């Protein structure tokens, strides 16, 4: 059984993978351009499909998807949680 906290960890990990695919997959894939375009497009569409499945699962269980942490732009630490 997945609780809300564990779901959010998995969701954030998947969201990070999607960001990496969007930003870097084209540069790190070493194939001819037509094949590279097919691989990147498939990864992007498939990733978003899995993300939509995760959203439906969260809604069905009543989970709240937490917003990702943000940075203030000047420093590299996150500002969404108070420091201890």
PDB file of N, CA, C and O in Angstrom:
ATOM      1  N   UNK A   1       0.846  -1.183   0.000  1.00  0.00           N
ATOM      2  CA  UNK A   1       0.000   0.000   0.000  1.00  0.00           C
ATOM      3  C   UNK A   1       0.892   1.248   0.000  1.00  0.00           C
ATOM      4  O   UNK A   1       1.830   1.347   0.790  1.00  0.00           O
ATOM      5  N   UNK A   2       0.602   2.157  -0.856  1.00  0.00           N
ATOM      6  CA  UNK A   2       1.369   3.398  -0.967  1.00  0.00           C
ATOM      7  C   UNK A   2       0.618   4.500  -0.222  1.00  0.00           C
ATOM      8  O   UNK A   2      -0.556   4.752  -0.492  1.00  0.00           O
ATOM      9  N   UNK A   3       1.300   5.151   0.710  1.00  0.00           N
ATOM     10  CA  UNK A   3       0.668   6.277   1.385  1.00  0.00           C
ATOM     11  C   UNK A   3       1.040   7.570   0.642  1.00  0.00           C
ATOM     12  O   UNK A   3       1.813   7.547  -0.315  1.00  0.00           O
ATOM     13  N   UNK A   4       0.485   8.678   1.093  1.00  0.00           N
ATOM     14  CA  UNK A   4       0.668   9.952   0.388  1.00  0.00           C
ATOM     15  C   UNK A   4       2.126  10.397   0.353  1.00  0.00           C
ATOM     16  O   UNK A   4       2.591  10.908  -0.665  1.00  0.00           O
ATOM     17  N   UNK A   5       2.842  10.210   1.438  1.00  0.00           N
ATOM     18  CA  UNK A   5       4.252  10.628   1.483  1.00  0.00           C
ATOM     19  C   UNK A   5       5.090   9.833   0.491  1.00  0.00           C
ATOM     20  O   UNK A   5       5.894  10.408  -0.243  1.00  0.00           O
ATOM     21  N   UNK A   6       4.910   8.513   0.463  1.00  0.00           N
ATOM     22  CA  UNK A   6       5.668   7.686  -0.478  1.00  0.00           C
ATOM     23  C   UNK A   6       5.290   8.004  -1.916  1.00  0.00           C
ATOM     24  O   UNK A   6       6.143   8.024  -2.803  1.00  0.00           O
ATOM     25  N   UNK A   7       4.009   8.251  -2.140  1.00  0.00           N
ATOM     26  CA  UNK A   7       3.584   8.624  -3.482  1.00  0.00           C
ATOM     27  C   UNK A   7       4.276   9.911  -3.924  1.00  0.00           C
ATOM     28  O   UNK A   7       4.742  10.004  -5.060  1.00  0.00           O
ATOM     29  N   UNK A   8       4.346  10.896  -3.042  1.00  0.00           N
ATOM     30  CA  UNK A   8       4.981  12.160  -3.402  1.00  0.00           C
ATOM     31  C   UNK A   8       6.470  11.999  -3.694  1.00  0.00           C
ATOM     32  O   UNK A   8       7.009  12.699  -4.551  1.00  0.00           O
ATOM     33  N   UNK A   9       7.136  11.094  -2.998  1.00  0.00           N
ATOM     34  CA  UNK A   9       8.547  10.830  -3.296  1.00  0.00           C
ATOM     35  C   UNK A   9       8.675  10.254  -4.702  1.00  0.00           C
ATOM     36  O   UNK A   9       9.518  10.693  -5.485  1.00  0.00           O
ATOM     37  N   UNK A  10       7.841   9.275  -5.017  1.00  0.00           N
ATOM     38  CA  UNK A  10       7.889   8.670  -6.348  1.00  0.00           C
ATOM     39  C   UNK A  10       7.505   9.688  -7.422  1.00  0.00           C
ATOM     40  O   UNK A  10       8.116   9.723  -8.490  1.00  0.00           O
ATOM     41  N   UNK A  11       6.494  10.516  -7.142  1.00  0.00           N
ATOM     42  CA  UNK A  11       6.061  11.516  -8.113  1.00  0.00           C
ATOM     43  C   UNK A  11       7.158  12.539  -8.385  1.00  0.00           C
ATOM     44  O   UNK A  11       7.406  12.903  -9.534  1.00  0.00           O
ATOM     45  N   UNK A  12       7.807  12.997  -7.328  1.00  0.00           N
ATOM     46  CA  UNK A  12       8.886  13.979  -7.515  1.00  0.00           C
ATOM     47  C   UNK A  12      10.057  13.376  -8.276  1.00  0.00           C
ATOM     48  O   UNK A  12      10.673  14.048  -9.103  1.00  0.00           O
ATOM     49  N   UNK A  13      10.366  12.117  -8.003  1.00  0.00           N
ATOM     50  CA  UNK A  13      11.438  11.449  -8.746  1.00  0.00           C
ATOM     51  C   UNK A  13      11.071  11.354 -10.229  1.00  0.00           C
ATOM     52  O   UNK A  13      11.902  11.612 -11.100  1.00  0.00           O
ATOM     53  N   UNK A  14       9.838  10.988 -10.503  1.00  0.00           N
ATOM     54  CA  UNK A  14       9.412  10.892 -11.901  1.00  0.00           C
ATOM     55  C   UNK A  14       9.423  12.267 -12.564  1.00  0.00           C
ATOM     56  O   UNK A  14       9.831  12.400 -13.718  1.00  0.00           O
ATOM     57  N   UNK A  15       8.979  13.276 -11.844  1.00  0.00           N
ATOM     58  CA  UNK A  15       8.991  14.635 -12.390  1.00  0.00           C
ATOM     59  C   UNK A  15      10.417  15.072 -12.721  1.00  0.00           C
ATOM     60  O   UNK A  15      10.645  15.728 -13.737  1.00  0.00           O
ATOM     61  N   UNK A  16      11.367  14.715 -11.876  1.00  0.00           N
ATOM     62  CA  UNK A  16      12.770  15.052 -12.132  1.00  0.00           C
ATOM     63  C   UNK A  16      13.277  14.335 -13.391  1.00  0.00           C
ATOM     64  O   UNK A  16      14.006  14.918 -14.193  1.00  0.00           O
ATOM     65  N   UNK A  17      12.888  13.083 -13.552  1.00  0.00           N
ATOM     66  CA  UNK A  17      13.278  12.355 -14.762  1.00  0.00           C
ATOM     67  C   UNK A  17      12.723  13.052 -15.993  1.00  0.00           C
ATOM     68  O   UNK A  17      13.429  13.188 -16.992  1.00  0.00           O
ATOM     69  N   UNK A  18      11.476  13.494 -15.941  1.00  0.00           N
ATOM     70  CA  UNK A  18      10.882  14.207 -17.082  1.00  0.00           C
ATOM     71  C   UNK A  18      11.642  15.486 -17.401  1.00  0.00           C
ATOM     72  O   UNK A  18      11.864  15.806 -18.569  1.00  0.00           O
ATOM     73  N   UNK A  19      12.041  16.217 -16.365  1.00  0.00           N
ATOM     74  CA  UNK A  19      12.817  17.439 -16.597  1.00  0.00           C
ATOM     75  C   UNK A  19      14.162  17.127 -17.247  1.00  0.00           C
ATOM     76  O   UNK A  19      14.603  17.849 -18.141  1.00  0.00           O
ATOM     77  N   UNK A  20      14.807  16.064 -16.804  1.00  0.00           N
ATOM     78  CA  UNK A  20      16.083  15.658 -17.399  1.00  0.00           C
ATOM     79  C   UNK A  20      15.898  15.240 -18.855  1.00  0.00           C
ATOM     80  O   UNK A  20      16.711  15.590 -19.710  1.00  0.00           O
ATOM     81  N   UNK A  21      14.837  14.498 -19.138  1.00  0.00           N
ATOM     82  CA  UNK A  21      14.561  14.091 -20.520  1.00  0.00           C
ATOM     83  C   UNK A  21      14.353  15.325 -21.388  1.00  0.00           C
ATOM     84  O   UNK A  21      14.919  15.423 -22.477  1.00  0.00           O
ATOM     85  N   UNK A  22      13.548  16.259 -20.915  1.00  0.00           N
ATOM     86  CA  UNK A  22      13.268  17.469 -21.696  1.00  0.00           C
ATOM     87  C   UNK A  22      14.526  18.302 -21.948  1.00  0.00           C
ATOM     88  O   UNK A  22      14.696  18.858 -23.033  1.00  0.00           O
ATOM     89  N   UNK A  23      15.392  18.388 -20.962  1.00  0.00           N
ATOM     90  CA  UNK A  23      16.536  19.287 -21.070  1.00  0.00           C
ATOM     91  C   UNK A  23      17.772  18.644 -21.687  1.00  0.00           C
ATOM     92  O   UNK A  23      18.538  19.329 -22.365  1.00  0.00           O
ATOM     93  N   UNK A  24      17.990  17.339 -21.471  1.00  0.00           N
ATOM     94  CA  UNK A  24      19.293  16.784 -21.818  1.00  0.00           C
ATOM     95  C   UNK A  24      19.289  15.558 -22.726  1.00  0.00           C
ATOM     96  O   UNK A  24      20.343  15.194 -23.248  1.00  0.00           O
ATOM     97  N   UNK A  25      18.153  14.913 -22.931  1.00  0.00           N
ATOM     98  CA  UNK A  25      18.181  13.667 -23.687  1.00  0.00           C
ATOM     99  C   UNK A  25      18.679  13.877 -25.113  1.00  0.00           C
ATOM    100  O   UNK A  25      19.401  13.030 -25.640  1.00  0.00           O
ATOM    101  N   UNK A  26      18.310  14.980 -25.743  1.00  0.00           N
ATOM    102  CA  UNK A  26      18.747  15.230 -27.117  1.00  0.00           C
ATOM    103  C   UNK A  26      20.275  15.303 -27.201  1.00  0.00           C
ATOM    104  O   UNK A  26      20.870  14.768 -28.137  1.00  0.00           O
ATOM    105  N   UNK A  27      20.905  15.957 -26.236  1.00  0.00           N
ATOM    106  CA  UNK A  27      22.356  16.122 -26.273  1.00  0.00           C
ATOM    107  C   UNK A  27      23.103  14.823 -25.976  1.00  0.00           C
ATOM    108  O   UNK A  27      24.175  14.600 -26.539  1.00  0.00           O
ATOM    109  N   UNK A  28      22.574  13.965 -25.112  1.00  0.00           N
ATOM    110  CA  UNK A  28      23.330  12.784 -24.718  1.00  0.00           C
ATOM    111  C   UNK A  28      23.055  11.562 -25.590  1.00  0.00           C
ATOM    112  O   UNK A  28      23.761  10.559 -25.484  1.00  0.00           O
ATOM    113  N   UNK A  29      22.051  11.630 -26.442  1.00  0.00           N
ATOM    114  CA  UNK A  29      21.735  10.511 -27.316  1.00  0.00           C
ATOM    115  C   UNK A  29      22.608  10.578 -28.559  1.00  0.00           C
ATOM    116  O   UNK A  29      22.612  11.579 -29.275  1.00  0.00           O
ATOM    117  N   UNK A  30      23.341   9.510 -28.806  1.00  0.00           N
ATOM    118  CA  UNK A  30      24.229   9.462 -29.965  1.00  0.00           C
ATOM    119  C   UNK A  30      23.665   8.514 -31.009  1.00  0.00           C
ATOM    120  O   UNK A  30      23.970   7.321 -31.021  1.00  0.00           O
ATOM    121  N   UNK A  31      22.835   9.067 -31.884  1.00  0.00           N
ATOM    122  CA  UNK A  31      22.211   8.318 -32.971  1.00  0.00           C
ATOM    123  C   UNK A  31      22.071   9.262 -34.149  1.00  0.00           C
ATOM    124  O   UNK A  31      22.247  10.472 -34.004  1.00  0.00           O
ATOM    125  N   UNK A  32      21.756   8.715 -35.315  1.00  0.00           N
ATOM    126  CA  UNK A  32      21.415   9.608 -36.428  1.00  0.00           C
ATOM    127  C   UNK A  32      20.193  10.456 -36.064  1.00  0.00           C
ATOM    128  O   UNK A  32      19.337  10.019 -35.295  1.00  0.00           O
ATOM    129  N   UNK A  33      20.118  11.642 -36.606  1.00  0.00           N
ATOM    130  CA  UNK A  33      19.072  12.609 -36.220  1.00  0.00           C
ATOM    131  C   UNK A  33      17.647  12.052 -36.292  1.00  0.00           C
ATOM    132  O   UNK A  33      16.884  12.279 -35.353  1.00  0.00           O
ATOM    133  N   UNK A  34      17.240  11.336 -37.352  1.00  0.00           N
ATOM    134  CA  UNK A  34      15.854  10.827 -37.365  1.00  0.00           C
ATOM    135  C   UNK A  34      15.564   9.848 -36.220  1.00  0.00           C
ATOM    136  O   UNK A  34      14.495   9.896 -35.612  1.00  0.00           O
ATOM    137  N   UNK A  35      16.519   8.967 -35.934  1.00  0.00           N
ATOM    138  CA  UNK A  35      16.327   8.022 -34.830  1.00  0.00           C
ATOM    139  C   UNK A  35      16.329   8.748 -33.488  1.00  0.00           C
ATOM    140  O   UNK A  35      15.545   8.427 -32.594  1.00  0.00           O
ATOM    141  N   UNK A  36      17.210   9.721 -33.361  1.00  0.00           N
ATOM    142  CA  UNK A  36      17.291  10.502 -32.121  1.00  0.00           C
ATOM    143  C   UNK A  36      15.966  11.221 -31.882  1.00  0.00           C
ATOM    144  O   UNK A  36      15.463  11.238 -30.759  1.00  0.00           O
ATOM    145  N   UNK A  37      15.404  11.811 -32.927  1.00  0.00           N
ATOM    146  CA  UNK A  37      14.127  12.511 -32.794  1.00  0.00           C
ATOM    147  C   UNK A  37      13.025  11.553 -32.356  1.00  0.00           C
ATOM    148  O   UNK A  37      12.185  11.906 -31.528  1.00  0.00           O
ATOM    149  N   UNK A  38      13.028  10.352 -32.903  1.00  0.00           N
ATOM    150  CA  UNK A  38      12.021   9.351 -32.527  1.00  0.00           C
ATOM    151  C   UNK A  38      12.180   8.933 -31.071  1.00  0.00           C
ATOM    152  O   UNK A  38      11.191   8.826 -30.346  1.00  0.00           O
ATOM    153  N   UNK A  39      13.400   8.699 -30.642  1.00  0.00           N
ATOM    154  CA  UNK A  39      13.657   8.292 -29.258  1.00  0.00           C
ATOM    155  C   UNK A  39      13.246   9.403 -28.284  1.00  0.00           C
ATOM    156  O   UNK A  39      12.574   9.140 -27.286  1.00  0.00           O
ATOM    157  N   UNK A  40      13.646  10.631 -28.575  1.00  0.00           N
ATOM    158  CA  UNK A  40      13.329  11.751 -27.680  1.00  0.00           C
ATOM    159  C   UNK A  40      11.821  11.985 -27.624  1.00  0.00           C
ATOM    160  O   UNK A  40      11.269  12.186 -26.542  1.00  0.00           O
ATOM    161  N   UNK A  41      11.152  11.961 -28.770  1.00  0.00           N
ATOM    162  CA  UNK A  41       9.698  12.167 -28.792  1.00  0.00           C
ATOM    163  C   UNK A  41       8.978  11.062 -28.022  1.00  0.00           C
ATOM    164  O   UNK A  41       8.041  11.332 -27.270  1.00  0.00           O
ATOM    165  N   UNK A  42       9.416   9.826 -28.210  1.00  0.00           N
ATOM    166  CA  UNK A  42       8.801   8.704 -27.492  1.00  0.00           C
ATOM    167  C   UNK A  42       9.011   8.839 -25.989  1.00  0.00           C
ATOM    168  O   UNK A  42       8.089   8.595 -25.211  1.00  0.00           O
ATOM    169  N   UNK A  43      10.212   9.226 -25.576  1.00  0.00           N
ATOM    170  CA  UNK A  43      10.490   9.405 -24.148  1.00  0.00           C
ATOM    171  C   UNK A  43       9.632  10.517 -23.557  1.00  0.00           C
ATOM    172  O   UNK A  43       9.096  10.378 -22.458  1.00  0.00           O
ATOM    173  N   UNK A  44       9.505  11.605 -24.281  1.00  0.00           N
ATOM    174  CA  UNK A  44       8.698  12.724 -23.771  1.00  0.00           C
ATOM    175  C   UNK A  44       7.225  12.353 -23.671  1.00  0.00           C
ATOM    176  O   UNK A  44       6.585  12.617 -22.653  1.00  0.00           O
ATOM    177  N   UNK A  45       6.686  11.745 -24.716  1.00  0.00           N
ATOM    178  CA  UNK A  45       5.273  11.364 -24.690  1.00  0.00           C
ATOM    179  C   UNK A  45       5.013  10.276 -23.651  1.00  0.00           C
ATOM    180  O   UNK A  45       4.033  10.345 -22.909  1.00  0.00           O
ATOM    181  N   UNK A  46       5.881   9.282 -23.597  1.00  0.00           N
ATOM    182  CA  UNK A  46       5.711   8.204 -22.626  1.00  0.00           C
ATOM    183  C   UNK A  46       5.821   8.699 -21.203  1.00  0.00           C
ATOM    184  O   UNK A  46       5.073   8.258 -20.330  1.00  0.00           O
ATOM    185  N   UNK A  47       6.740   9.606 -20.960  1.00  0.00           N
ATOM    186  CA  UNK A  47       6.889  10.167 -19.623  1.00  0.00           C
ATOM    187  C   UNK A  47       5.666  10.934 -19.180  1.00  0.00           C
ATOM    188  O   UNK A  47       5.240  10.835 -18.030  1.00  0.00           O
ATOM    189  N   UNK A  48       5.103  11.699 -20.094  1.00  0.00           N
ATOM    190  CA  UNK A  48       3.889  12.450 -19.764  1.00  0.00           C
ATOM    191  C   UNK A  48       2.681  11.532 -19.581  1.00  0.00           C
ATOM    192  O   UNK A  48       1.795  11.814 -18.774  1.00  0.00           O
ATOM    193  N   UNK A  49       2.653  10.442 -20.330  1.00  0.00           N
ATOM    194  CA  UNK A  49       1.571   9.471 -20.161  1.00  0.00           C
ATOM    195  C   UNK A  49       1.642   8.851 -18.765  1.00  0.00           C
ATOM    196  O   UNK A  49       0.626   8.747 -18.078  1.00  0.00           O
ATOM    197  N   UNK A  50       2.824   8.446 -18.351  1.00  0.00           N
ATOM    198  CA  UNK A  50       2.987   7.878 -17.012  1.00  0.00           C
ATOM    199  C   UNK A  50       2.656   8.923 -15.948  1.00  0.00           C
ATOM    200  O   UNK A  50       2.064   8.595 -14.920  1.00  0.00           O
ATOM    201  N   UNK A  51       3.032  10.172 -16.188  1.00  0.00           N
ATOM    202  CA  UNK A  51       2.695  11.245 -15.253  1.00  0.00           C
ATOM    203  C   UNK A  51       1.178  11.403 -15.128  1.00  0.00           C
ATOM    204  O   UNK A  51       0.667  11.611 -14.028  1.00  0.00           O
ATOM    205  N   UNK A  52       0.460  11.307 -16.241  1.00  0.00           N
ATOM    206  CA  UNK A  52      -1.002  11.420 -16.180  1.00  0.00           C
ATOM    207  C   UNK A  52      -1.609  10.245 -15.413  1.00  0.00           C
ATOM    208  O   UNK A  52      -2.597  10.414 -14.699  1.00  0.00           O
ATOM    209  N   UNK A  53      -1.025   9.065 -15.560  1.00  0.00           N
ATOM    210  CA  UNK A  53      -1.489   7.910 -14.780  1.00  0.00           C
ATOM    211  C   UNK A  53      -1.272   8.169 -13.295  1.00  0.00           C
ATOM    212  O   UNK A  53      -2.132   7.849 -12.474  1.00  0.00           O
ATOM    213  N   UNK A  54      -0.125   8.748 -12.949  1.00  0.00           N
ATOM    214  CA  UNK A  54       0.157   9.054 -11.548  1.00  0.00           C
ATOM    215  C   UNK A  54      -0.834  10.082 -11.001  1.00  0.00           C
ATOM    216  O   UNK A  54      -1.273   9.971  -9.856  1.00  0.00           O
ATOM    217  N   UNK A  55      -1.189  11.082 -11.812  1.00  0.00           N
ATOM    218  CA  UNK A  55      -2.172  12.077 -11.384  1.00  0.00           C
ATOM    219  C   UNK A  55      -3.533  11.418 -11.139  1.00  0.00           C
ATOM    220  O   UNK A  55      -4.193  11.717 -10.143  1.00  0.00           O
ATOM    221  N   UNK A  56      -3.949  10.540 -12.023  1.00  0.00           N
ATOM    222  CA  UNK A  56      -5.231   9.858 -11.840  1.00  0.00           C
ATOM    223  C   UNK A  56      -5.220   9.004 -10.572  1.00  0.00           C
ATOM    224  O   UNK A  56      -6.201   8.967  -9.830  1.00  0.00           O
ATOM    225  N   UNK A  57      -4.104   8.322 -10.333  1.00  0.00           N
ATOM    226  CA  UNK A  57      -3.983   7.506  -9.126  1.00  0.00           C
ATOM    227  C   UNK A  57      -4.089   8.377  -7.875  1.00  0.00           C
ATOM    228  O   UNK A  57      -4.782   8.026  -6.921  1.00  0.00           O
ATOM    229  N   UNK A  58      -3.394   9.518  -7.890  1.00  0.00           N
ATOM    230  CA  UNK A  58      -3.431  10.417  -6.736  1.00  0.00           C
ATOM    231  C   UNK A  58      -4.853  10.912  -6.479  1.00  0.00           C
ATOM    232  O   UNK A  58      -5.300  10.956  -5.333  1.00  0.00           O
ATOM    233  N   UNK A  59      -5.560  11.284  -7.544  1.00  0.00           N
ATOM    234  CA  UNK A  59      -6.945  11.741  -7.383  1.00  0.00           C
ATOM    235  C   UNK A  59      -7.826  10.636  -6.825  1.00  0.00           C
ATOM    236  O   UNK A  59      -8.661  10.878  -5.954  1.00  0.00           O
ATOM    237  N   UNK A  60      -7.637   9.410  -7.335  1.00  0.00           N
ATOM    238  CA  UNK A  60      -8.491   8.306  -6.879  1.00  0.00           C
ATOM    239  C   UNK A  60      -8.257   7.987  -5.403  1.00  0.00           C
ATOM    240  O   UNK A  60      -9.179   7.543  -4.719  1.00  0.00           O
ATOM    241  N   UNK A  61      -7.043   8.204  -4.903  1.00  0.00           N
ATOM    242  CA  UNK A  61      -6.720   7.928  -3.504  1.00  0.00           C
ATOM    243  C   UNK A  61      -6.908   9.146  -2.606  1.00  0.00           C
ATOM    244  O   UNK A  61      -6.806   9.037  -1.384  1.00  0.00           O
ATOM    245  N   UNK A  62      -7.181  10.302  -3.203  1.00  0.00           N
ATOM    246  CA  UNK A  62      -7.355  11.516  -2.419  1.00  0.00           C
ATOM    247  C   UNK A  62      -6.050  12.141  -1.970  1.00  0.00           C
ATOM    248  O   UNK A  62      -6.030  12.915  -1.012  1.00  0.00           O
ATOM    249  N   UNK A  63      -4.959  11.818  -2.648  1.00  0.00           N
ATOM    250  CA  UNK A  63      -3.655  12.375  -2.296  1.00  0.00           C
ATOM    251  C   UNK A  63      -3.511  13.774  -2.855  1.00  0.00           C
ATOM    252  O   UNK A  63      -4.024  14.089  -3.928  1.00  0.00           O
ATOM    253  N   UNK A  64      -2.809  14.604  -2.113  1.00  0.00           N
ATOM    254  CA  UNK A  64      -2.449  15.938  -2.590  1.00  0.00           C
ATOM    255  C   UNK A  64      -1.030  15.860  -3.132  1.00  0.00           C
ATOM    256  O   UNK A  64      -0.119  15.419  -2.432  1.00  0.00           O
ATOM    257  N   UNK A  65      -0.840  16.284  -4.367  1.00  0.00           N
ATOM    258  CA  UNK A  65       0.499  16.302  -4.945  1.00  0.00           C
ATOM    259  C   UNK A  65       1.159  17.597  -4.504  1.00  0.00           C
ATOM    260  O   UNK A  65       0.700  18.692  -4.831  1.00  0.00           O
ATOM    261  N   UNK A  66       2.245  17.451  -3.756  1.00  0.00           N
ATOM    262  CA  UNK A  66       2.933  18.631  -3.228  1.00  0.00           C
ATOM    263  C   UNK A  66       3.730  19.313  -4.321  1.00  0.00           C
ATOM    264  O   UNK A  66       4.315  18.656  -5.181  1.00  0.00           O
ATOM    265  N   UNK A  67       3.748  20.628  -4.282  1.00  0.00           N
ATOM    266  CA  UNK A  67       4.538  21.400  -5.241  1.00  0.00           C
ATOM    267  C   UNK A  67       6.017  21.153  -4.988  1.00  0.00           C
ATOM    268  O   UNK A  67       6.424  20.961  -3.842  1.00  0.00           O
ATOM    269  N   UNK A  68       6.827  21.154  -6.044  1.00  0.00           N
ATOM    270  CA  UNK A  68       8.264  20.944  -5.845  1.00  0.00           C
ATOM    271  C   UNK A  68       8.904  22.123  -5.127  1.00  0.00           C
ATOM    272  O   UNK A  68       8.392  23.242  -5.162  1.00  0.00           O
ATOM    273  N   UNK A  69      10.025  21.857  -4.479  1.00  0.00           N
ATOM    274  CA  UNK A  69      10.775  22.911  -3.808  1.00  0.00           C
ATOM    275  C   UNK A  69      11.310  23.889  -4.847  1.00  0.00           C
ATOM    276  O   UNK A  69      11.579  23.512  -5.987  1.00  0.00           O
ATOM    277  N   UNK A  70      11.459  25.131  -4.447  1.00  0.00           N
ATOM    278  CA  UNK A  70      11.965  26.155  -5.366  1.00  0.00           C
ATOM    279  C   UNK A  70      13.244  26.765  -4.796  1.00  0.00           C
ATOM    280  O   UNK A  70      13.536  26.636  -3.607  1.00  0.00           O
ATOM    281  N   UNK A  71      13.986  27.418  -5.655  1.00  0.00           N
ATOM    282  CA  UNK A  71      15.167  28.148  -5.203  1.00  0.00           C
ATOM    283  C   UNK A  71      14.926  29.632  -5.406  1.00  0.00           C
ATOM    284  O   UNK A  71      14.074  30.026  -6.201  1.00  0.00           O
ATOM    285  N   UNK A  72      15.672  30.448  -4.691  1.00  0.00           N
ATOM    286  CA  UNK A  72      15.468  31.892  -4.811  1.00  0.00           C
ATOM    287  C   UNK A  72      16.259  32.493  -5.968  1.00  0.00           C
ATOM    288  O   UNK A  72      16.156  33.697  -6.205  1.00  0.00           O
ATOM    289  N   UNK A  73      17.041  31.706  -6.691  1.00  0.00           N
ATOM    290  CA  UNK A  73      17.769  32.215  -7.850  1.00  0.00           C
ATOM    291  C   UNK A  73      19.155  32.728  -7.536  1.00  0.00           C
ATOM    292  O   UNK A  73      20.049  32.623  -8.376  1.00  0.00           O
ATOM    293  N   UNK A  74      19.365  33.281  -6.352  1.00  0.00           N
ATOM    294  CA  UNK A  74      20.688  33.816  -5.996  1.00  0.00           C
ATOM    295  C   UNK A  74      21.541  32.763  -5.317  1.00  0.00           C
ATOM    296  O   UNK A  74      22.761  32.735  -5.479  1.00  0.00           O
ATOM    297  N   UNK A  75      20.897  31.908  -4.566  1.00  0.00           N
ATOM    298  CA  UNK A  75      21.595  30.842  -3.855  1.00  0.00           C
ATOM    299  C   UNK A  75      21.065  29.502  -4.347  1.00  0.00           C
ATOM    300  O   UNK A  75      20.008  29.442  -4.975  1.00  0.00           O
ATOM    301  N   UNK A  76      21.779  28.453  -4.068  1.00  0.00           N
ATOM    302  CA  UNK A  76      21.365  27.149  -4.598  1.00  0.00           C
ATOM    303  C   UNK A  76      20.549  26.307  -3.614  1.00  0.00           C
ATOM    304  O   UNK A  76      20.192  25.174  -3.936  1.00  0.00           O
ATOM    305  N   UNK A  77      20.248  26.829  -2.430  1.00  0.00           N
ATOM    306  CA  UNK A  77      19.461  26.009  -1.503  1.00  0.00           C
ATOM    307  C   UNK A  77      17.971  26.250  -1.711  1.00  0.00           C
ATOM    308  O   UNK A  77      17.556  27.276  -2.251  1.00  0.00           O
ATOM    309  N   UNK A  78      17.189  25.290  -1.275  1.00  0.00           N
ATOM    310  CA  UNK A  78      15.746  25.416  -1.436  1.00  0.00           C
ATOM    311  C   UNK A  78      15.178  26.331  -0.365  1.00  0.00           C
ATOM    312  O   UNK A  78      15.726  26.442   0.732  1.00  0.00           O
ATOM    313  N   UNK A  79      14.076  26.981  -0.697  1.00  0.00           N
ATOM    314  CA  UNK A  79      13.477  27.922   0.242  1.00  0.00           C
ATOM    315  C   UNK A  79      12.043  27.520   0.609  1.00  0.00           C
ATOM    316  O   UNK A  79      11.338  28.304   1.244  1.00  0.00           O
ATOM    317  N   UNK A  80      11.601  26.329   0.229  1.00  0.00           N
ATOM    318  CA  UNK A  80      10.225  25.954   0.507  1.00  0.00           C
ATOM    319  C   UNK A  80      10.027  25.402   1.921  1.00  0.00           C
ATOM    320  O   UNK A  80       8.896  25.371   2.405  1.00  0.00           O
ATOM    321  N   UNK A  81      11.098  24.964   2.596  1.00  0.00           N
ATOM    322  CA  UNK A  81      10.979  24.451   3.941  1.00  0.00           C
ATOM    323  C   UNK A  81      11.822  25.300   4.872  1.00  0.00           C
ATOM    324  O   UNK A  81      12.920  25.715   4.501  1.00  0.00           O
ATOM    325  N   UNK A  82      11.329  25.568   6.081  1.00  0.00           N
ATOM    326  CA  UNK A  82      12.113  26.396   7.005  1.00  0.00           C
ATOM    327  C   UNK A  82      13.369  25.661   7.471  1.00  0.00           C
ATOM    328  O   UNK A  82      13.373  24.439   7.616  1.00  0.00           O
ATOM    329  N   UNK A  83      14.417  26.419   7.699  1.00  0.00           N
ATOM    330  CA  UNK A  83      15.661  25.834   8.197  1.00  0.00           C
ATOM    331  C   UNK A  83      15.501  25.515   9.686  1.00  0.00           C
ATOM    332  O   UNK A  83      14.798  26.221  10.408  1.00  0.00           O
ATOM    333  N   UNK A  84      16.149  24.460  10.127  1.00  0.00           N
ATOM    334  CA  UNK A  84      16.049  24.062  11.550  1.00  0.00           C
ATOM    335  C   UNK A  84      17.006  24.863  12.393  1.00  0.00           C
ATOM    336  O   UNK A  84      17.067  24.673  13.607  1.00  0.00           O
TER     337      UNK A  84
END
